[in-house]
Amino acid sequence: MSVTTTHTVRELAVTMPGATRVFERMGIDYCCGGGRTLADACATFHVPIEEVVRSLEEAGHTTPSGVNSLDWQTESLTDLCSYIVDKHHVFTRQELERLEKLLDKVCSRHGENHPELAQLQTLFLALKQDLLPHMLKEEQVLFPYINLMEAAITNHNNIPTPFFATVQNPVRMMMSEHDAAGDLLRQMRSIAGNYVPPSDACISYQTLYQALAEFEADLHQHIHLENNILFPRAVEMELQAEGSRANMAVRSGCFVH
């Protein structure tokens, strides 16, 4: 697709190969802030729009190595849920445990000379406290319902009525929690000086900052898959199924006011 400044960041992230890597490198929020136009995003994050457009166009002509090649706009939602859990939820849980221990170690050795580490640790622990129950709610409530809904539609059955009334309700909650996680990530990056270790940083300190940057990038991709692909598709699927059911009821004379 041709890149224009009126495209939203979400549209570009979803449809252009490599776009998320460009946004990650440029510091543009494409997961929680995907509703901005490219022009607005460049202005918000103070990056040259010409450079971003050029990088996006270059990325559009290549397939980045190591990037999952599946088109999640067309794959089943069940497969997408499984992918998110197996790739991103597993990684997030593993890294939260590893990073907590690494932060403890670095704070104990460098905290006196670098008081910002205590702030970083506080924010990280708040992020961990938010993410663990968040992922559990997705795995135990939202994702299973999306899978049931898709299976019902595939088998030409009525979709089940969940206790939360409509998929839009948990989706709204999950997106709000994503926004909170995004805010914490931005605060952590700011306090850590964009994860550039200080001159007196030991190997553990350097490892911590590199790992936090990689964790942030994975969480951005994780949230992008949910906010920009999974959730909109699930909401649309439910709306279409309800519309089809209402139309069938009207045609059969069974519509109830």
URLINGI-V692392 format. One record per residue. PSI is psi in degrees with one decimal (999 if undefined). Layout:
psi=PSI
psi=PSI
//
This chain:
psi=153.3
psi=134.2
psi=125.3
psi=156.0
psi=-9.8
psi=-10.2
psi=144.8
psi=156.8
psi=-38.8
psi=-46.3
psi=-44.2
psi=-40.2
psi=-35.7
psi=-36.4
psi=-17.3
psi=122.7
psi=132.7
psi=-3.9
psi=-38.8
psi=-32.1
psi=-38.2
psi=-47.7
psi=-38.9
psi=-45.6
psi=-34.9
psi=-7.1
psi=27.7
psi=128.5
psi=112.4
psi=-4.8
psi=-58.1
psi=-28.8
psi=29.0
psi=-13.3
psi=-11.9
psi=149.5
psi=161.6
psi=-39.8
psi=-45.0
psi=-41.4
psi=-43.1
psi=-39.0
psi=-41.1
psi=-42.3
psi=9.0
psi=51.5
psi=145.6
psi=122.5
psi=-34.7
psi=-39.8
psi=-39.9
psi=-45.5
psi=-43.7
psi=-43.6
psi=-38.8
psi=-41.7
psi=-38.0
psi=-42.5
psi=-31.0
psi=-16.9
psi=2.5
psi=157.3
psi=108.4
psi=137.7
psi=144.8
psi=2.2
psi=134.9
psi=129.5
psi=-4.8
psi=143.3
psi=101.1
psi=-3.8
psi=-18.7
psi=-20.4
psi=162.1
psi=149.8
psi=-31.6
psi=-44.1
psi=-38.1
psi=-42.3
psi=-44.5
psi=-40.8
psi=-45.0
psi=-44.0
psi=-50.7
psi=-37.5
psi=-52.5
psi=-42.4
psi=-42.0
psi=-47.3
psi=-44.5
psi=-46.4
psi=-43.0
psi=-44.9
psi=-33.6
psi=-41.9
psi=-44.7
psi=-45.1
psi=-34.4
psi=-43.9
psi=-39.7
psi=-38.7
psi=-42.1
psi=-45.1
psi=-48.1
psi=-39.2
psi=-40.4
psi=-30.3
psi=-30.1
psi=-0.4
psi=-33.5
psi=-40.5
psi=-16.8
psi=79.7
psi=-18.1
psi=-21.1
psi=-36.0
psi=-38.9
psi=-42.3
psi=-42.3
psi=-42.0
psi=-44.6
psi=-40.3
psi=-44.2
psi=-34.3
psi=-39.4
psi=-43.9
psi=-42.9
psi=-31.2
psi=-41.5
psi=-37.8
psi=-51.6
psi=-29.4
psi=-49.5
psi=-35.7
psi=-41.7
psi=-38.6
psi=-45.4
psi=-32.9
psi=-20.7
psi=-64.2
psi=-52.0
psi=-43.6
psi=-37.6
psi=-42.3
psi=-41.0
psi=-43.1
psi=-40.9
psi=-45.1
psi=-40.2
psi=-40.4
psi=-44.2
psi=-41.3
psi=-36.4
psi=10.8
psi=37.8
psi=163.1
psi=142.4
psi=144.8
psi=150.0
psi=115.1
psi=163.7
psi=-20.1
psi=12.7
psi=-53.2
psi=147.8
psi=-20.8
psi=-28.2
psi=-53.8
psi=-31.2
psi=-44.4
psi=-41.6
psi=-44.7
psi=-39.4
psi=-35.4
psi=-40.7
psi=-32.5
psi=-41.8
psi=-42.1
psi=-41.3
psi=-40.5
psi=-39.6
psi=-42.4
psi=-40.6
psi=-42.8
psi=-40.4
psi=-40.7
psi=-45.4
psi=-40.7
psi=-46.8
psi=-35.1
psi=10.8
psi=45.3
psi=27.0
psi=32.6
psi=112.9
psi=147.2
psi=167.7
psi=-26.7
psi=13.3
psi=131.2
psi=-179.0
psi=-40.6
psi=-40.9
psi=-47.7
psi=-41.0
psi=-40.9
psi=-49.8
psi=-39.3
psi=-42.8
psi=-38.3
psi=-39.4
psi=-41.0
psi=-37.4
psi=-44.3
psi=-46.0
psi=-40.8
psi=-39.6
psi=-35.7
psi=-45.9
psi=-39.8
psi=-51.7
psi=-36.2
psi=-45.8
psi=-35.2
psi=-55.4
psi=-42.2
psi=-16.6
psi=-62.3
psi=-54.0
psi=-48.0
psi=-38.8
psi=-39.0
psi=-42.6
psi=-43.9
psi=-39.0
psi=-44.6
psi=-43.4
psi=-42.2
psi=-39.6
psi=-41.6
psi=-36.7
psi=-41.2
psi=-39.3
psi=-40.6
psi=-40.4
psi=-40.7
psi=-38.9
psi=-39.4
psi=-44.3
psi=-31.8
psi=-1.4
psi=18.6
psi=13.2
psi=132.0
psi=124.8
psi=999
//
